[in-house]
Amino acid sequence: MTSPPAALQKLEKIGKLKAEPPDQAEFDGLVRSARRKLPDAEVPGLSPDSRFILAYDAAHSLALAALRWHGYRSENRYLVFQVLGTTLDFPTPKWRFLDSRAPHFWD
């Protein structure tokens, strides 16, 4: 594995991220979780709130999997979206959209 991106190292230095060796089983579990939730988010009989929570949770699982792949963990749910530009080269407008919809009661 290559060394972590400088942006993630800086966040670790200021205490926003914790370095933790990647774990393939955890990564696989996060991806499986997202794959289970996304189809459920498309069930028309569910309330819009329930569908949103399922889709948002799936997106969070995938974003966290990307962060864990790089060897970091965050205690702040929103931060995994904010580092998507680094972990997945995700376009800024897209991660900002996800971050702006982060349910703050989950932080």
MOPAC internal coordinates of N, CA, C and O (Angstrom, degrees):
PM7 1SCF
backbone

  N    0.0000 0     0.00 0     0.00 0    0    0    0
  C    1.4620 1     0.00 0     0.00 0    1    0    0
  C    1.5243 1   109.15 1     0.00 0    2    1    0
  O    1.2310 1   120.48 1   -38.81 1    3    2    1
  N    1.3142 1   116.68 1   141.19 1    3    2    1
  C    1.4594 1   120.77 1   178.44 1    5    3    2
  C    1.5210 1   109.59 1   -78.09 1    6    5    3
  O    1.2310 1   120.87 1   -12.11 1    7    6    5
  N    1.3125 1   115.95 1   167.89 1    7    6    5
  C    1.4682 1   118.76 1   179.46 1    9    7    6
  C    1.5278 1   109.67 1   -68.78 1   10    9    7
  O    1.2310 1   120.67 1   -28.38 1   11   10    9
  N    1.3366 1   116.33 1   151.62 1   11   10    9
  C    1.4702 1   120.28 1  -177.71 1   13   11   10
  C    1.5260 1   111.24 1   -63.31 1   14   13   11
  O    1.2310 1   120.96 1   -29.91 1   15   14   13
  N    1.3231 1   115.77 1   150.09 1   15   14   13
  C    1.4661 1   119.58 1   176.10 1   17   15   14
  C    1.5343 1   111.16 1   -58.07 1   18   17   15
  O    1.2310 1   121.12 1   -33.16 1   19   18   17
  N    1.3211 1   115.45 1   146.84 1   19   18   17
  C    1.4641 1   121.79 1  -177.53 1   21   19   18
  C    1.5309 1   112.10 1   -56.52 1   22   21   19
  O    1.2310 1   120.01 1   142.93 1   23   22   21
  N    1.3169 1   117.59 1   -37.07 1   23   22   21
  C    1.4731 1   120.13 1  -178.72 1   25   23   22
  C    1.5283 1   110.77 1   -62.01 1   26   25   23
  O    1.2310 1   120.30 1   140.88 1   27   26   25
  N    1.3207 1   117.03 1   -39.12 1   27   26   25
  C    1.4644 1   120.13 1   179.01 1   29   27   26
  C    1.5241 1   110.54 1   -71.07 1   30   29   27
  O    1.2310 1   120.34 1   142.22 1   31   30   29
  N    1.3076 1   116.96 1   -37.78 1   31   30   29
  C    1.4587 1   120.75 1   177.47 1   33   31   30
  C    1.5258 1   111.07 1   -62.84 1   34   33   31
  O    1.2310 1   120.52 1   140.64 1   35   34   33
  N    1.3216 1   116.62 1   -39.36 1   35   34   33
  C    1.4718 1   120.31 1   178.06 1   37   35   34
  C    1.5248 1   110.89 1   -64.43 1   38   37   35
  O    1.2310 1   120.45 1   138.92 1   39   38   37
  N    1.3284 1   116.75 1   -41.08 1   39   38   37
  C    1.4658 1   120.10 1   178.93 1   41   39   38
  C    1.5256 1   111.03 1   -66.44 1   42   41   39
  O    1.2310 1   120.50 1   147.06 1   43   42   41
  N    1.3097 1   116.66 1   -32.94 1   43   42   41
  C    1.4673 1   119.50 1   175.44 1   45   43   42
  C    1.5273 1   109.66 1   -67.03 1   46   45   43
  O    1.2310 1   121.02 1   137.16 1   47   46   45
  N    1.2985 1   115.66 1   -42.84 1   47   46   45
  C    1.4704 1   120.97 1  -177.36 1   49   47   46
  C    1.5298 1   111.80 1   -59.92 1   50   49   47
  O    1.2310 1   120.13 1   145.22 1   51   50   49
  N    1.3248 1   117.35 1   -34.78 1   51   50   49
  C    1.4716 1   119.95 1  -179.68 1   53   51   50
  C    1.5313 1   112.23 1   -94.39 1   54   53   51
  O    1.2310 1   120.54 1  -173.27 1   55   54   53
  N    1.3278 1   116.58 1     6.73 1   55   54   53
  C    1.4574 1   120.61 1   174.01 1   57   55   54
  C    1.5175 1   116.36 1    85.65 1   58   57   55
  O    1.2310 1   120.10 1  -168.80 1   59   58   57
  N    1.3177 1   117.42 1    11.20 1   59   58   57
  C    1.4693 1   120.06 1   179.60 1   61   59   58
  C    1.5300 1   112.47 1   -84.16 1   62   61   59
  O    1.2310 1   120.61 1   153.11 1   63   62   61
  N    1.3353 1   116.44 1   -26.89 1   63   62   61
  C    1.4562 1   122.14 1   177.04 1   65   63   62
  C    1.5157 1   108.70 1  -124.89 1   66   65   63
  O    1.2310 1   121.44 1   -25.05 1   67   66   65
  N    1.3174 1   114.85 1   154.95 1   67   66   65
  C    1.4597 1   120.97 1   174.48 1   69   67   66
  C    1.5197 1   108.12 1  -116.73 1   70   69   67
  O    1.2310 1   120.91 1   -49.59 1   71   70   69
  N    1.3329 1   115.87 1   130.41 1   71   70   69
  C    1.4634 1   119.51 1   175.55 1   73   71   70
  C    1.5189 1   108.50 1   -73.46 1   74   73   71
  O    1.2310 1   121.36 1   -45.97 1   75   74   73
  N    1.3220 1   115.00 1   134.03 1   75   74   73
  C    1.4574 1   121.12 1   178.69 1   77   75   74
  C    1.5251 1   106.35 1  -154.65 1   78   77   75
  O    1.2310 1   120.18 1   -51.69 1   79   78   77
  N    1.3134 1   117.26 1   128.31 1   79   78   77
  C    1.4655 1   119.16 1  -177.58 1   81   79   78
  C    1.5336 1   111.59 1   -52.28 1   82   81   79
  O    1.2310 1   120.61 1   -40.71 1   83   82   81
  N    1.3260 1   116.44 1   139.29 1   83   82   81
  C    1.4619 1   119.10 1   176.68 1   85   83   82
  C    1.5231 1   110.61 1   -58.79 1   86   85   83
  O    1.2310 1   121.43 1   -30.36 1   87   86   85
  N    1.3130 1   114.87 1   149.64 1   87   86   85
  C    1.4637 1   121.06 1  -179.69 1   89   87   86
  C    1.5267 1   107.02 1  -130.47 1   90   89   87
  O    1.2310 1   120.66 1   -68.00 1   91   90   89
  N    1.3231 1   116.34 1   112.00 1   91   90   89
  C    1.4641 1   120.76 1  -176.52 1   93   91   90
  C    1.5217 1   112.10 1   -58.94 1   94   93   91
  O    1.2310 1   120.25 1   140.49 1   95   94   93
  N    1.3263 1   117.13 1   -39.51 1   95   94   93
  C    1.4721 1   120.15 1  -179.81 1   97   95   94
  C    1.5288 1   110.66 1   -64.37 1   98   97   95
  O    1.2310 1   120.37 1   138.88 1   99   98   97
  N    1.3372 1   116.90 1   -41.12 1   99   98   97
  C    1.4671 1   119.72 1   178.25 1  101   99   98
  C    1.5246 1   110.08 1   -65.77 1  102  101   99
  O    1.2310 1   120.45 1   134.94 1  103  102  101
  N    1.3259 1   116.74 1   -45.06 1  103  102  101
  C    1.4604 1   121.82 1   178.40 1  105  103  102
  C    1.5334 1   110.05 1   -55.97 1  106  105  103
  O    1.2310 1   120.89 1   129.44 1  107  106  105
  N    1.3283 1   115.91 1   -50.56 1  107  106  105
  C    1.4670 1   120.41 1   179.98 1  109  107  106
  C    1.5262 1   111.58 1   -60.41 1  110  109  107
  O    1.2310 1   120.29 1   141.11 1  111  110  109
  N    1.3278 1   117.04 1   -38.89 1  111  110  109
  C    1.4619 1   121.20 1   178.66 1  113  111  110
  C    1.5243 1   112.22 1   -64.82 1  114  113  111
  O    1.2310 1   120.37 1   140.68 1  115  114  113
  N    1.3218 1   116.90 1   -39.32 1  115  114  113
  C    1.4651 1   120.76 1   178.09 1  117  115  114
  C    1.5275 1   110.95 1   -65.60 1  118  117  115
  O    1.2310 1   120.46 1   138.72 1  119  118  117
  N    1.3118 1   116.72 1   -41.28 1  119  118  117
  C    1.4685 1   120.29 1   178.72 1  121  119  118
  C    1.5341 1   109.93 1   -67.04 1  122  121  119
  O    1.2310 1   120.20 1   137.52 1  123  122  121
  N    1.3301 1   117.22 1   -42.48 1  123  122  121
  C    1.4793 1   120.30 1   177.13 1  125  123  122
  C    1.5299 1   111.15 1   -60.04 1  126  125  123
  O    1.2310 1   120.98 1   137.58 1  127  126  125
  N    1.3212 1   115.74 1   -42.42 1  127  126  125
  C    1.4645 1   120.36 1   179.61 1  129  127  126
  C    1.5301 1   110.47 1   -59.04 1  130  129  127
  O    1.2310 1   120.61 1   134.65 1  131  130  129
  N    1.3118 1   116.44 1   -45.35 1  131  130  129
  C    1.4682 1   120.51 1   179.54 1  133  131  130
  C    1.5246 1   110.59 1   -63.67 1  134  133  131
  O    1.2310 1   120.43 1   138.61 1  135  134  133
  N    1.3123 1   116.78 1   -41.39 1  135  134  133
  C    1.4699 1   120.37 1  -179.67 1  137  135  134
  C    1.5264 1   111.90 1   -65.19 1  138  137  135
  O    1.2310 1   119.83 1   150.70 1  139  138  137
  N    1.3090 1   117.93 1   -29.30 1  139  138  137
  C    1.4734 1   121.02 1   176.73 1  141  139  138
  C    1.5212 1   110.92 1   -75.95 1  142  141  139
  O    1.2310 1   120.29 1   141.61 1  143  142  141
  N    1.3240 1   117.06 1   -38.39 1  143  142  141
  C    1.4614 1   120.86 1  -173.73 1  145  143  142
  C    1.5239 1   113.48 1   -78.02 1  146  145  143
  O    1.2310 1   119.93 1   145.10 1  147  146  145
  N    1.3220 1   117.74 1   -34.90 1  147  146  145
  C    1.4673 1   119.32 1  -177.04 1  149  147  146
  C    1.5237 1   113.44 1   -59.83 1  150  149  147
  O    1.2310 1   118.70 1   133.14 1  151  150  149
  N    1.3255 1   120.08 1   -46.86 1  151  150  149
  C    1.4705 1   118.16 1   177.11 1  153  151  150
  C    1.5228 1   112.45 1   -62.71 1  154  153  151
  O    1.2310 1   120.23 1   144.05 1  155  154  153
  N    1.3207 1   117.16 1   -35.95 1  155  154  153
  C    1.4646 1   120.17 1   178.06 1  157  155  154
  C    1.5279 1   111.17 1   -64.05 1  158  157  155
  O    1.2310 1   120.64 1   147.08 1  159  158  157
  N    1.3334 1   116.37 1   -32.92 1  159  158  157
  C    1.4697 1   120.52 1   179.54 1  161  159  158
  C    1.5260 1   112.05 1   -66.92 1  162  161  159
  O    1.2310 1   120.29 1   163.98 1  163  162  161
  N    1.3210 1   117.05 1   -16.02 1  163  162  161
  C    1.4670 1   121.19 1  -179.89 1  165  163  162
  C    1.5278 1   113.23 1   -94.58 1  166  165  163
  O    1.2310 1   120.12 1   179.49 1  167  166  165
  N    1.3213 1   117.37 1    -0.51 1  167  166  165
  C    1.4685 1   120.59 1  -178.77 1  169  167  166
  C    1.5247 1   108.93 1   -69.95 1  170  169  167
  O    1.2310 1   120.22 1   -64.41 1  171  170  169
  N    1.3325 1   117.19 1   115.59 1  171  170  169
  C    1.4662 1   119.83 1  -175.58 1  173  171  170
  C    1.5221 1   114.59 1   -64.79 1  174  173  171
  O    1.2310 1   119.38 1   155.36 1  175  174  173
  N    1.3184 1   118.79 1   -24.64 1  175  174  173
  C    1.4615 1   121.22 1  -177.78 1  177  175  174
  C    1.5174 1   114.03 1   -75.11 1  178  177  175
  O    1.2310 1   120.18 1   167.32 1  179  178  177
  N    1.3117 1   117.26 1   -12.68 1  179  178  177
  C    1.4700 1   119.81 1   178.95 1  181  179  178
  C    1.5183 1   110.62 1   -81.20 1  182  181  179
  O    1.2310 1   120.89 1   -25.71 1  183  182  181
  N    1.3117 1   115.91 1   154.29 1  183  182  181
  C    1.4630 1   119.58 1   177.89 1  185  183  182
  C    1.5264 1   109.00 1   -66.86 1  186  185  183
  O    1.2310 1   120.41 1   -25.61 1  187  186  185
  N    1.3238 1   116.81 1   154.39 1  187  186  185
  C    1.4680 1   119.41 1   177.21 1  189  187  186
  C    1.5367 1   112.15 1   -56.50 1  190  189  187
  O    1.2310 1   120.42 1   142.75 1  191  190  189
  N    1.3289 1   116.80 1   -37.25 1  191  190  189
  C    1.4669 1   119.69 1   178.57 1  193  191  190
  C    1.5235 1   111.34 1   -62.11 1  194  193  191
  O    1.2310 1   120.52 1   135.25 1  195  194  193
  N    1.3169 1   116.60 1   -44.75 1  195  194  193
  C    1.4683 1   120.59 1   179.96 1  197  195  194
  C    1.5227 1   110.80 1   -64.78 1  198  197  195
  O    1.2310 1   120.66 1   138.46 1  199  198  197
  N    1.3155 1   116.35 1   -41.54 1  199  198  197
  C    1.4666 1   120.16 1   179.34 1  201  199  198
  C    1.5186 1   110.49 1   -63.76 1  202  201  199
  O    1.2310 1   120.55 1   138.00 1  203  202  201
  N    1.3276 1   116.55 1   -42.00 1  203  202  201
  C    1.4609 1   120.07 1   178.77 1  205  203  202
  C    1.5275 1   110.92 1   -62.00 1  206  205  203
  O    1.2310 1   120.66 1   133.49 1  207  206  205
  N    1.3287 1   116.35 1   -46.51 1  207  206  205
  C    1.4701 1   120.13 1  -178.21 1  209  207  206
  C    1.5273 1   110.47 1   -61.22 1  210  209  207
  O    1.2310 1   120.02 1   138.81 1  211  210  209
  N    1.3104 1   117.57 1   -41.19 1  211  210  209
  C    1.4642 1   120.45 1   178.32 1  213  211  210
  C    1.5298 1   111.22 1   -64.01 1  214  213  211
  O    1.2310 1   120.30 1   134.98 1  215  214  213
  N    1.3249 1   117.04 1   -45.02 1  215  214  213
  C    1.4633 1   120.64 1   179.85 1  217  215  214
  C    1.5290 1   111.16 1   -66.84 1  218  217  215
  O    1.2310 1   120.74 1   137.75 1  219  218  217
  N    1.3131 1   116.18 1   -42.25 1  219  218  217
  C    1.4641 1   120.43 1   179.29 1  221  219  218
  C    1.5265 1   110.24 1   -64.08 1  222  221  219
  O    1.2310 1   120.44 1   137.18 1  223  222  221
  N    1.3193 1   116.76 1   -42.82 1  223  222  221
  C    1.4594 1   121.03 1   178.93 1  225  223  222
  C    1.5248 1   111.26 1   -62.29 1  226  225  223
  O    1.2310 1   120.35 1   140.20 1  227  226  225
  N    1.3235 1   116.94 1   -39.80 1  227  226  225
  C    1.4639 1   120.75 1   177.32 1  229  227  226
  C    1.5227 1   110.25 1   -63.56 1  230  229  227
  O    1.2310 1   120.48 1   135.47 1  231  230  229
  N    1.3316 1   116.68 1   -44.53 1  231  230  229
  C    1.4687 1   120.20 1   178.45 1  233  231  230
  C    1.5293 1   110.42 1   -61.69 1  234  233  231
  O    1.2310 1   120.55 1   139.28 1  235  234  233
  N    1.3119 1   116.56 1   -40.72 1  235  234  233
  C    1.4706 1   120.16 1   179.12 1  237  235  234
  C    1.5275 1   110.70 1   -64.80 1  238  237  235
  O    1.2310 1   120.02 1   137.64 1  239  238  237
  N    1.3226 1   117.57 1   -42.36 1  239  238  237
  C    1.4650 1   120.61 1   178.80 1  241  239  238
  C    1.5220 1   111.12 1   -59.13 1  242  241  239
  O    1.2310 1   120.43 1   137.09 1  243  242  241
  N    1.3309 1   116.78 1   -42.91 1  243  242  241
  C    1.4637 1   119.94 1   179.70 1  245  243  242
  C    1.5342 1   111.61 1   -69.02 1  246  245  243
  O    1.2310 1   120.29 1   141.08 1  247  246  245
  N    1.3221 1   117.06 1   -38.92 1  247  246  245
  C    1.4655 1   120.08 1   177.93 1  249  247  246
  C    1.5293 1   110.83 1   -66.02 1  250  249  247
  O    1.2310 1   120.71 1   140.09 1  251  250  249
  N    1.3251 1   116.24 1   -39.91 1  251  250  249
  C    1.4626 1   120.11 1   177.47 1  253  251  250
  C    1.5274 1   110.56 1   -66.49 1  254  253  251
  O    1.2310 1   120.21 1   141.10 1  255  254  253
  N    1.3234 1   117.21 1   -38.90 1  255  254  253
  C    1.4645 1   120.41 1   176.98 1  257  255  254
  C    1.5285 1   110.20 1   -58.68 1  258  257  255
  O    1.2310 1   120.23 1   138.48 1  259  258  257
  N    1.3245 1   117.16 1   -41.52 1  259  258  257
  C    1.4652 1   120.55 1   178.78 1  261  259  258
  C    1.5290 1   111.10 1   -64.19 1  262  261  259
  O    1.2310 1   120.37 1   138.92 1  263  262  261
  N    1.3159 1   116.89 1   -41.08 1  263  262  261
  C    1.4640 1   120.77 1   178.89 1  265  263  262
  C    1.5270 1   110.45 1   -66.02 1  266  265  263
  O    1.2310 1   120.53 1   136.00 1  267  266  265
  N    1.3247 1   116.58 1   -44.00 1  267  266  265
  C    1.4634 1   120.82 1   179.07 1  269  267  266
  C    1.5276 1   111.27 1   -63.93 1  270  269  267
  O    1.2310 1   120.23 1   146.53 1  271  270  269
  N    1.3310 1   117.17 1   -33.47 1  271  270  269
  C    1.4569 1   122.16 1   177.48 1  273  271  270
  C    1.5312 1   110.55 1   -58.14 1  274  273  271
  O    1.2310 1   121.22 1   145.48 1  275  274  273
  N    1.3160 1   115.27 1   -34.52 1  275  274  273
  C    1.4700 1   121.08 1  -179.67 1  277  275  274
  C    1.5309 1   112.28 1   -86.05 1  278  277  275
  O    1.2310 1   120.06 1   178.33 1  279  278  277
  N    1.3221 1   117.48 1    -1.67 1  279  278  277
  C    1.4548 1   120.57 1   175.53 1  281  279  278
  C    1.5129 1   115.24 1    88.87 1  282  281  279
  O    1.2310 1   120.58 1  -149.54 1  283  282  281
  N    1.3378 1   116.50 1    30.46 1  283  282  281
  C    1.4631 1   120.66 1   178.74 1  285  283  282
  C    1.5185 1   110.87 1  -133.26 1  286  285  283
  O    1.2310 1   121.70 1   -18.49 1  287  286  285
  N    1.3177 1   114.35 1   161.51 1  287  286  285
  C    1.4581 1   122.88 1   176.27 1  289  287  286
  C    1.5233 1   107.22 1  -139.10 1  290  289  287
  O    1.2310 1   120.56 1   -30.67 1  291  290  289
  N    1.3248 1   116.54 1   149.33 1  291  290  289
  C    1.4597 1   121.64 1   177.50 1  293  291  290
  C    1.5169 1   109.64 1  -128.34 1  294  293  291
  O    1.2310 1   120.83 1   -38.57 1  295  294  293
  N    1.3219 1   116.01 1   141.43 1  295  294  293
  C    1.4619 1   120.57 1   174.31 1  297  295  294
  C    1.5243 1   111.33 1   -87.58 1  298  297  295
  O    1.2310 1   120.27 1   170.36 1  299  298  297
  N    1.3206 1   117.09 1    -9.64 1  299  298  297
  C    1.4637 1   121.93 1   179.26 1  301  299  298
  C    1.5237 1   109.56 1  -102.06 1  302  301  299
  O    1.2310 1   121.44 1   -63.33 1  303  302  301
  N    1.2973 1   114.86 1   116.67 1  303  302  301
  C    1.4625 1   121.27 1  -175.93 1  305  303  302
  C    1.5309 1   112.44 1   -56.61 1  306  305  303
  O    1.2310 1   120.10 1   140.69 1  307  306  305
  N    1.3074 1   117.41 1   -39.31 1  307  306  305
  C    1.4604 1   120.59 1  -176.93 1  309  307  306
  C    1.5259 1   113.03 1   -69.30 1  310  309  307
  O    1.2310 1   119.99 1   151.75 1  311  310  309
  N    1.3227 1   117.62 1   -28.25 1  311  310  309
  C    1.4643 1   120.88 1  -174.63 1  313  311  310
  C    1.5227 1   112.23 1   -64.32 1  314  313  311
  O    1.2310 1   119.76 1   149.43 1  315  314  313
  N    1.3273 1   118.07 1   -30.57 1  315  314  313
  C    1.4624 1   119.41 1   179.94 1  317  315  314
  C    1.5284 1   110.98 1   -63.72 1  318  317  315
  O    1.2310 1   120.20 1   152.09 1  319  318  317
  N    1.3430 1   117.22 1   -27.91 1  319  318  317
  C    1.4624 1   120.20 1   174.86 1  321  319  318
  C    1.5288 1   110.66 1   -78.00 1  322  321  319
  O    1.2310 1   120.65 1   141.64 1  323  322  321
  N    1.3112 1   116.35 1   -38.36 1  323  322  321
  C    1.4568 1   120.28 1  -176.85 1  325  323  322
  C    1.5235 1   113.00 1   -66.23 1  326  325  323
  O    1.2310 1   119.74 1   156.12 1  327  326  325
  N    1.3219 1   118.10 1   -23.88 1  327  326  325
  C    1.4696 1   120.20 1   179.66 1  329  327  326
  C    1.5280 1   112.55 1   -97.25 1  330  329  327
  O    1.2310 1   119.79 1  -173.45 1  331  330  329
  N    1.3233 1   118.01 1     6.55 1  331  330  329
  C    1.4637 1   119.75 1   179.38 1  333  331  330
  C    1.5264 1   112.67 1   -59.48 1  334  333  331
  O    1.2310 1   119.97 1   150.00 1  335  334  333
  N    1.3035 1   117.66 1   -30.00 1  335  334  333
  C    1.4660 1   120.44 1   176.36 1  337  335  334
  C    1.5156 1   111.48 1   -61.13 1  338  337  335
  O    1.2310 1   120.90 1   149.19 1  339  338  337
  N    1.3199 1   115.89 1   -30.81 1  339  338  337
  C    1.4603 1   121.74 1   179.01 1  341  339  338
  C    1.5248 1   111.64 1   -89.70 1  342  341  339
  O    1.2310 1   120.14 1   133.46 1  343  342  341
  N    1.3227 1   117.34 1   -46.54 1  343  342  341
  C    1.4655 1   120.08 1  -173.77 1  345  343  342
  C    1.5245 1   113.14 1   -73.49 1  346  345  343
  O    1.2310 1   120.19 1   147.53 1  347  346  345
  N    1.3333 1   117.24 1   -32.47 1  347  346  345
  C    1.4661 1   120.52 1  -177.52 1  349  347  346
  C    1.5233 1   113.76 1  -129.58 1  350  349  347
  O    1.2310 1   120.11 1  -172.30 1  351  350  349
  N    1.3225 1   117.40 1     7.70 1  351  350  349
  C    1.4630 1   121.05 1  -175.73 1  353  351  350
  C    1.5309 1   109.95 1    55.18 1  354  353  351
  O    1.2310 1   121.39 1  -140.40 1  355  354  353
  N    1.3326 1   114.94 1    39.60 1  355  354  353
  C    1.4622 1   123.93 1  -177.85 1  357  355  354
  C    1.5260 1   108.37 1   -78.68 1  358  357  355
  O    1.2310 1   118.98 1   -45.29 1  359  358  357
  N    1.3201 1   119.56 1   134.71 1  359  358  357
  C    1.4616 1   121.66 1  -179.34 1  361  359  358
  C    1.5349 1   112.76 1   -59.40 1  362  361  359
  O    1.2310 1   120.76 1   -42.21 1  363  362  361
  N    1.3057 1   116.15 1   137.79 1  363  362  361
  C    1.4657 1   122.27 1  -177.27 1  365  363  362
  C    1.5286 1   113.67 1   -52.29 1  366  365  363
  O    1.2310 1   118.73 1   132.90 1  367  366  365
  N    1.3475 1   120.03 1   -47.10 1  367  366  365
  C    1.4727 1   117.91 1  -179.44 1  369  367  366
  C    1.5272 1   113.59 1   -58.65 1  370  369  367
  O    1.2310 1   120.25 1   147.91 1  371  370  369
  N    1.3233 1   117.13 1   -32.09 1  371  370  369
  C    1.4595 1   119.76 1  -178.69 1  373  371  370
  C    1.5195 1   111.74 1   -74.19 1  374  373  371
  O    1.2310 1   119.42 1   135.97 1  375  374  373
  N    1.3509 1   118.71 1   -44.03 1  375  374  373
  C    1.4684 1   117.62 1   179.12 1  377  375  374
  C    1.5149 1   110.63 1   -70.29 1  378  377  375
  O    1.2310 1   119.97 1   148.84 1  379  378  377
  N    1.3248 1   117.66 1   -31.16 1  379  378  377
  C    1.4688 1   118.96 1   176.99 1  381  379  378
  C    1.5241 1   110.91 1   -66.20 1  382  381  379
  O    1.2310 1   120.44 1   144.28 1  383  382  381
  N    1.3207 1   116.76 1   -35.72 1  383  382  381
  C    1.4661 1   120.38 1   175.91 1  385  383  382
  C    1.5287 1   109.68 1   -60.34 1  386  385  383
  O    1.2310 1   120.02 1   130.86 1  387  386  385
  N    1.3293 1   117.57 1   -49.14 1  387  386  385
  C    1.4678 1   121.09 1   179.05 1  389  387  386
  C    1.5197 1   111.15 1   -62.15 1  390  389  387
  O    1.2310 1   120.67 1   135.38 1  391  390  389
  N    1.3183 1   116.33 1   -44.62 1  391  390  389
  C    1.4599 1   120.77 1  -178.84 1  393  391  390
  C    1.5222 1   111.40 1   -62.87 1  394  393  391
  O    1.2310 1   120.05 1   142.00 1  395  394  393
  N    1.3206 1   117.52 1   -38.00 1  395  394  393
  C    1.4720 1   120.40 1  -177.38 1  397  395  394
  C    1.5201 1   112.05 1   -69.48 1  398  397  395
  O    1.2310 1   120.27 1   160.90 1  399  398  397
  N    1.3234 1   117.09 1   -19.10 1  399  398  397
  C    1.4521 1   120.89 1   179.76 1  401  399  398
  C    1.5230 1   112.79 1  -100.52 1  402  401  399
  O    1.2310 1   120.75 1  -174.44 1  403  402  401
  N    1.3111 1   116.17 1     5.56 1  403  402  401
  C    1.4665 1   120.43 1  -179.48 1  405  403  402
  C    1.5257 1   109.43 1   -61.77 1  406  405  403
  O    1.2310 1   120.71 1   -58.62 1  407  406  405
  N    1.3242 1   116.24 1   121.38 1  407  406  405
  C    1.4699 1   118.80 1   176.44 1  409  407  406
  C    1.5279 1   109.47 1   -65.31 1  410  409  407
  O    1.2310 1   120.31 1   -67.47 1  411  410  409
  N    1.3064 1   117.01 1   112.53 1  411  410  409
  C    1.4573 1   120.89 1  -173.06 1  413  411  410
  C    1.5289 1   113.01 1   -67.58 1  414  413  411
  O    1.2310 1   120.20 1   162.15 1  415  414  413
  N    1.3284 1   117.23 1   -17.85 1  415  414  413
  C    1.4645 1   117.76 1   176.95 1  417  415  414
  C    1.5254 1   111.23 1   -71.85 1  418  417  415
  O    1.2310 1   119.34 1   169.97 1  419  418  417
  N    1.3382 1   118.86 1   -10.03 1  419  418  417
  C    1.4626 1   122.21 1   177.40 1  421  419  418
  C    1.5171 1   111.91 1   -87.11 1  422  421  419
  O    1.2310 1   119.39 1   166.37 1  423  422  421
  N    1.3178 1   118.76 1   -13.63 1  423  422  421
  C    1.4746 1   121.49 1  -177.42 1  425  423  422
  C    1.5122 1   110.75 1   -72.37 1  426  425  423
  O    1.2310 1   120.10 1   180.00 1  427  426  425

